[in-house]
């Protein structure tokens, strides 16, 4: 590799940039120091995204009386109690008896026949 320098340019050590080509450090000094701005960067906030998530004041009205329960019939069709309730029907029975476990009161256990 031979690097030719002109007389007005000071001698610098060559370095490798990201493209693996030899450049002098003076070329980096000629680059602008300010970062490049893109066309979509502005001085003001446009969107109501995550940056202003805590300041939500744009939904001031709620649903009207007519629309508040718009899926009522669908809820009746699909709610608990319309199917088998394979597990919940036993839970309801256990709840009414206070979730008792073990043998009932007064039972003496299995009887053993003596031979």
PEZIFEN-V693007 format. One record per helix or strand. SS is the DSSP state (H for helix, E for strand). FROM is the first residue (numbers start at 1). LEN is the number of residues. Records with the same first field share a line. If there is no record, write none. Layout:
SS = FROM-LEN + FROM-LEN
//
This chain:
E = 15-2 + 22-2
H = 25-5 + 50-3 + 72-7 + 88-9
//
